[in-house]
């Protein structure tokens, strides 16, 4: 299936990211990392509510009472009113040179958070799994760890390493991973955020290519794509049978912005599949 997405929200996000669809509330959570904004888009009322926080925020996952966040300087929680930040177990890095990137929760409810070097240097990235008391290194020697998903039977995990342009698959069992293999190399652009559908197919936003690829992770073949009118496609979520795609205008010149005025918007497209609800933080 090849189609084009429409502009849902004409925002001018610096770095839109973190799309997460809350099936229970019918709300799309999304972020502007460097705008220090958390957004809630209610699909029933078609209203977007913006909550400003005190520092750049890279990941949001609902928890029992509030949300788990990846932020520029580590992992935090915030209450349901988006007012009180509380430090959580955090990977030990010099956050003058590193930051958290995208993350999602695993089937066991731990938050897998990516860590990247600020300039995206090769081999400096990692994934950590965080619960309420501990922070465990799960993968290292990465470039820029980004989108991450689990399949419907919870025995396979897929993640993107953006700078290398690769999506990897691993076996997942009892919170541990093994048997890593490359399942996809982007022919253009760099894979960024990612979601998975009811058929266990991957949908990967491709930074620089202005699209979301629909990928069969078993064969590695591209089944189709959803195009947006902005080059920096950054994250994607499926709510019911609608796809939501964030975008960015990071470091774009005035000339580029004139060519792509929708950069930084949130896009929407109808798709012929339903999504798998991402896991919530359980600690």
C-alpha positions, 0 to 999 in steps of 0.5 A: 500500500502506497499513500500520502498522509494529510496534515493533522496539526499544522505545528512547527515543532523543532523536533517532533517525536515520541508518538504513543497512542493511548487506546483507552483514552483515545489520545495521541501523546507526542513531543517536541523535544527541543520545544520542551513540550508534551502534547495530548491530541484527543481524537474524539474532540480533535483538540491538542493540549500542550504541556510545557516542561522545564527541559527537553523531553525525548520519550513518554510512556503512560504509567499507573499514575502519570508518565515515565519520561526520557529527558535530555539528562536522564529518566524521570517520572511526571504526575498526571497533571504534568507538573511534578518531575521525579528522578528515576534510576538513570544510566550514568553518563556525562549528560553534557555530551550524551542524552536520552533518545527514544524508548518504549516499554517492554512486555515486562513493563520496564522502560527501554531507553536509548542513550546517544552521544550528542553528535551521534558518534558511532559506537557510543549509543546504548539501550538500558532497561529501567524499572522503579529501582534499577537501570540495566544495560541491555545493548551497547556499541550502537550509534543512535538507538531509536525506535523499538517495538515488540511483536504480538507474541512477545518473543521478538524485539525490533529496534532501529540504529539510525545512523547505520540506517539499519533495523535489527531483530532479536529474540526476546525471552524473560527480559533478555535478548539474543540472536541479533540479525539485520532485517532491513537497511534503508535505501534512502534516509535513516530509520527513526521511530517505529511501530508495529501492527496486528500482523507483526509488520513494522512501520518505520518513520524514515528521517530524510526520506519523508515517509514511513516504510511498511516492512515485513520483518521476516523477509525484510521486504518493503510492502508499501509506504506512507509519504508526508510533505516534510523530509524529516519523518521522525516517529509513528503510531497507529491508533485503531486504523489511523496512522499518526506521524510526527515530523521536524524542522531541525537545522533546516535552512530558510530555503528548505522551509520554503520548499517544505512548509509543513515541516514540524507538523503532525500527519495522519493517514488511514491504513488497512490494519490496526496497531498493537497498543504499546506497553505501559510502565509498570513500576 
